[in-house]
Amino acid sequence: MRLLKLDNNSEISLKKDLTDKFPAYGMLSHTWGDEDDEVTFQDFKNNLAKKKVGFKKIRFCAEQANQDGLRYFWID
């Protein structure tokens, strides 16, 4: 399982694959938009995520998780 994390600089990063010890995290289930607008795993790996329209949903989830006292989050 891969989680996203909001760091102290308000940057969102993809965390290493977790297999046994999971931190508390928030979850976002969303409606998929146009395929070209949605952020993929590869977009994060290639530093292209912020350029996609769908990144707004990820930013929203990060900020909501942070308001709820969670640093980690997962999006389906």
C-alpha positions as CSV (number, residue, x, y, z in Angstrom):
1,M,0.0,0.0,0.0
2,R,1.3,3.4,-0.9
3,L,0.3,6.5,1.1
4,L,0.7,10.1,0.4
5,K,2.1,12.5,3.0
6,L,1.8,16.2,3.6
7,D,5.1,17.4,4.9
8,N,6.0,20.5,7.0
9,N,6.5,22.6,3.8
10,S,2.9,21.7,2.6
11,E,4.5,19.5,-0.1
12,I,2.8,16.2,-1.0
13,S,5.0,13.2,-1.4
14,L,4.5,9.5,-2.2
15,K,5.7,7.3,0.7
16,K,7.4,4.0,0.3
17,D,5.3,0.9,0.2
18,L,4.1,0.0,3.6
19,T,3.6,-3.6,4.4
20,D,3.2,-4.1,8.2
21,K,3.1,-0.9,10.3
22,F,0.6,1.6,9.1
23,P,0.3,5.2,10.5
24,A,-3.1,6.7,10.9
25,Y,-4.3,8.1,7.6
26,G,-7.4,9.6,5.9
27,M,-9.0,8.3,2.8
28,L,-10.6,10.0,-0.2
29,S,-13.0,8.3,-2.6
30,H,-13.6,10.4,-5.6
31,T,-15.2,10.5,-9.0
32,W,-12.7,10.1,-11.8
33,G,-12.4,12.8,-14.3
34,D,-11.0,12.8,-17.8
35,E,-8.1,10.3,-18.1
36,D,-5.6,13.0,-19.1
37,D,-6.6,15.2,-16.0
38,E,-6.2,12.5,-13.3
39,V,-2.9,12.1,-11.4
40,T,-1.3,8.6,-11.7
41,F,1.4,6.9,-9.7
42,Q,3.8,7.5,-12.6
43,D,2.9,11.2,-12.5
44,F,4.1,11.3,-8.9
45,K,7.3,9.4,-9.7
46,N,8.1,11.7,-12.6
47,N,7.2,15.0,-10.7
48,L,4.3,15.7,-13.1
49,A,1.5,15.4,-10.5
50,K,1.1,19.1,-9.8
51,K,0.6,19.9,-13.5
52,K,-2.6,17.8,-13.7
53,V,-6.1,19.3,-13.1
54,G,-6.8,16.3,-10.8
55,F,-4.1,17.4,-8.4
56,K,-6.6,19.9,-6.9
57,K,-8.4,16.9,-5.4
58,I,-5.2,15.5,-3.9
59,R,-4.4,18.9,-2.4
60,F,-7.9,19.1,-0.9
61,C,-7.5,15.7,0.6
62,A,-4.1,16.6,2.1
63,E,-5.4,19.8,3.6
64,Q,-8.5,18.0,5.1
65,A,-6.3,15.2,6.5
66,N,-4.0,17.8,8.0
67,Q,-7.0,19.7,9.6
68,D,-8.1,16.3,11.1
69,G,-4.6,15.8,12.6
70,L,-3.5,13.3,10.0
71,R,-0.2,13.6,8.0
72,Y,-0.9,10.6,5.7
73,F,-3.7,10.0,3.3
74,W,-4.8,7.5,0.6
75,I,-6.8,8.1,-2.5
76,D,-8.6,5.4,-4.5
